[in-house]
Amino acid sequence: MLKPERGAALITVLMIVAIVVVIAVNMTGRLQLQLQRQQNLQQQQQAFWYAMGAEHFARVLLSRSLSGEQTVNLEQDWAQSGASFVVTDGNIAGEITDLQACFNLNALQQAGQRGPSGRIEQTAAQRGFNRLLELVAADLSMPAEYLVARVHDWLDEDSLLSTAGSAEEDDYAALQFPYYSANSLMVSVSELRQILDITPADMQLLLPYVCVIPENSQFQLNINTLTEQTAVLLAALVPELTEADAVDMIAERPEGGFSSVDELLALPQLSGVEINDDVKALLTIKSSYFQLLATTSYLESGFVLTSIFRVDDENTVRVLARRFGGQG
């Protein structure tokens, strides 16, 4: 073979070797990426099951804590915050909160009765929410009564405006990015973002005080699980009660909670205050709905689970809803 031919053959061999090396490196990189993906999936799956374990633990804890109890209060085991457990290659943390210590937005679905003047009067829950907005959301981007009406029309089953300042299907359909109003109960407090003209700043004002109980349009406020930070909810229901007096009433609450609503109503801050029966009906010393926020980690993966529970009369704890990835 002539020297030029030998050189060409050598170059061909070197090119083939180079191509094989490139292919091998590419295959190795893909294999490593696939292995890393599989490892991430396995870690995420383990973190998920840790969260499900936290949910099961919360159900057992609620059932045991409330068994035979006449009241639901913050001295019971379920209410102890900051629980954290170290597990194999990870950690489980969780917190249970009472969904009857916040305002259930679904309660705004109920329509008021027609008064002597012919106008539809607000329900006790709607009046309470209106006053809550005045107390905690003075910088709201719209008048308080507008938001009350817009949430009501978002929840009710028809497509008719309940009052001026409200919004219905036509208003949402006319937006730059149109959508329809739900005309049904909310399943998450995040739906509040869809209400016409609600801003992120509005959400930040409201989120500490509002919640959503799926499949439930009732509002009952547990006076035994209110904190000094949420005592304003009590002031919202009783217009004659100042926010400062409401805070004082919660601070004076017995260690094991009030034994009855009448015990709260007998406090000196309410002396001489006449409370309507429809407002009294919104106050309670028991709760049936709770929320778990579980945060878990496994190696380099994390997982957040929000679960909503209902405790029935037989003390059976049922999961109403789950949300992955945190609140809201």
N, C-alpha and C positions, 0 to 999 in steps of 0.2 A: 504493500500500500504506500502511495506517495505521501510525503510529509504534509502537503495541504489537506489531503483527505483525512489523515490522522488528526490534524488540528480541528477539522470540521466535526469529526466524530466526537472528539473530546468536548467540544463546545456543546454539541447536542446532548451528550450525557450530563454535563453540568447543568444545562437548562432543565432537563428532566428531573434531576435531583433537586434543583431549586423549586420547581413546581410541586414536587412531592412534599418537600419541607413546608412550603406555604400551605398546602392542603392539610398537612398533618397539624400544623400550628392552628389553623382555622378550626379544624375538628376538635382539637384539644380545648380551644377557647369556648366553643359551643358546648362541649361536654361540661366544662367547669361552670358555665352559666346555667346549664340545665340542673346541675347538682345543687348550685346555690339557690335556684328557684325552688327546687324540691325541699331543700332544707328550710327555706323561709316559710313554705306552705306548712310543713310539719310543725314548725315553731308557732305559727299563727293558729294552727288547729289546736295545739296544746293550750295556748293562751285562751282560746275560745272555750275549751272544756273546763278550764279553771274557772272562767266566768259562769258557766252553767252550774258548776259546783257551788259557787257563791250564791247563785239564785236558789238552789235547793236548800242551802243552809239558811238563807233568809226566810224561806217559807216555813221551815221547821222552827226557827226562832220566833217568828210571828205567832205561829200556832201555840207554842209553849208559853210565850209571854202573855198572850191574851186569854188563855184558857181560864175560865171561871172568873175573870175580871169584870167588874161592873163599870169601869171607866177605862179610857185609853189616855195615858198620860206620859210625860217625858221621863218619868222615873223608872219606867219599865225597860226590860233588857233590850228590846228592839230599838229603842231610841238612843242607845249609847253610840256616840259617833267616834270616828277615828279607828275603827277596827281594822287591823292589818295582820295578815298571817304569812309567814315565810313557808314556802313549799319548795319541792325539789326544783332547783334551777330557776326559781321564780318567786312571785309575790302575789297575794290576793288582798285587795282592800275593798271595802264596801261601806255604804251609808244608806240607811233606810229613813225615808221622810214620810210624813203624813200628808196625803193629798187633800185632807179636809182641814188643813191649816193654811190653805191658800185659796184663791178665788177660782172656782171651776168655770172657765169661760163658756162651757156648754150650757150653763144655767141661763145664759142670756137668750137662749132659743125660745123660752116661754114668753108668750105674749101677755100683755096686761089686759085688764078689763076696761070696758068703756065706762067712763065716768058720767056724772050728771050733766056735764057740759057737752057730752057727745064725743069728747076726745078719748083716745086710748091712753089710759094711765099706766105708768111704769110699774112693773112688779117690784117687790121688796129687793130682789136680787139686782135688778136693773138700777134701782135707786142707789143701792149700796155700791155698785160698780161705778156709777156716775160720781158719787162722792169720793170714792177711792182715787179716781183719776184727779179730782180736784186737790186731794191731799198730797199725793205722791208724784203727780205728773203735771205740775203747773206749766211746764214748758212743752206740753204736748203740741204736735204740729197741727192739731185741729181742735175744735171745741169738744169738750167731754161728751156732750149729748150726741154729737155726730158719730163718735167712735162706738158708743153704746148701740146706736141704731144700725150702724154698719155691721157690727158683729152679729146682731140679731138677724139682720137680713141675710147674712152669710150662712147662718145656721137654719133659718126656717125653710119650710118645704116649698114655698111659692116663689114667684119671681116678681112680686109686687113690692114697691117701696113702702116701708112702714111709716116713714115720716120724712120731712124735708131734711136734707143733709146726709141722708143715707145713700146706699149704693146697691145696685142689683146687677143682674146679668148683662143688661145693655151697657152699663157703665164699664164693666170689666172687658166686655167684648170690643169696646171702642178704644182701648188702650193701644199703644204702639206694638206691644207684644201681648195680644189678647188672650184671655182665658175666661172660664165661666166660674161663677160663685158655686160653692159646694152644695148649698141647699140641704145640708145634713150636718150632723154633729161632727165636731173636730176629733181627730185621733191623736193629735200632737199639738203642743203649744206653738210649735214652729209655724203652724197654719196662720197664726196671727200676722205673720209677715205678708200674707197675701191680701190682707184687707186694704182697700183703696187708700192711698196716701200715707200709710204707716211707714215711718222712717226707722233706720237702725237706732237712732237716738231714742225714739219712742219705745222700741223694744227693750233697750237697756233700762229705761225707767220702769217698765211694767214687769219684766221677768221675775224680779224677787218676790212678787206678790200674786202672780197668776199661774194657773196650771190647767191641765185638761184631763178629765177623767173619761176615758173612752166609754161609749155606750151609756152615758149617764148625763142627764140634763138637770140634775138636782144640785142645789148648793146648800150644804150644811157645814157650819164652821165649828170645829172642835175647840172650845175655849181652854181645854187642858193641854193642847199641843201648840198653841200660839207661843211665840217668843216675844221678847221686848222689841225685836226688829219687825215682827209682823203684827204687833198689837194694833197697828193702824187699821187692819181689817175690821176689828171690833168697832173702832171709831167710825169707820165708813158705814156700818149698819145702823149706828145710833147717832144721828146728826147732832144731838145735844151733848155728846161726849167728845171732849177734846182728845187729840192724839196723846198729849202728856198724861191725861187721866187714864187713858187706856193702857199706857205703859205702866203706870202705877198699879193698876188692877192686876196686870199679869205678874208684876213683881211681888204683889201681896198674895198671890195664889198659894194655897197649901202645898206642901211638898209632894203629896200624892195626887194633886189636882182637886178641882171642885167636885163634890159628890153629886151636885145637881146644878142645873142652869139657874134655879132660884137662888142658890148660894152666891152666884156671881151678881145677880140682879139686886141682891140685898146689900152690896157694898156701898159705902158712903158716896162714892163718885157718881152713883146713879140715883142718889136720894132725890126724890121729887121729880124724877124723869119718867114720863109715861111712855112705855115702849109698846108699840102695836103688836098684836098677836102674830101678824105675818112676819114680823122681824124676830120675835121670840122663836118661831118655828124654824128659823135658820140656825139657831144655836143648839149645840149638842155637847155631850161629854164623852161620846164614843166615836169611833171611826171604823170604816170598812175598807178604805182604799189607801194603799201605800205604794211607794216607789223605791226601788233599789237602784242605786248607781254603783256598779261594780267595775273596778279597774284592776286588770291583771297583767302580769308580765311573765314571759318565759324566755330565758336567754336574751336574745336581742329583739324579740317581738313583744308587742303590747296589744291589749284588747280592752274595749270599753263597752259595757252592756247596761242598758237601762230597761228595767222590768217593772211593770205595773201589776199589783196584786189586788185581789178582792177577797176579803175575809167574810164568809157567810155566817149565818146564825148558828150553824153546827161547828164553827171554828175551823172550817176547811178553807185552805188558802189556795186560790186559783189564779193562774197567770192570765191577765187580760190582754197584755200587749208586751212586745219586746222591740227594742230599737238598738241597733248596733252602731257604734261610733260616737256615743255620747248623747248629751241632751240637745233638744231643740233642733 
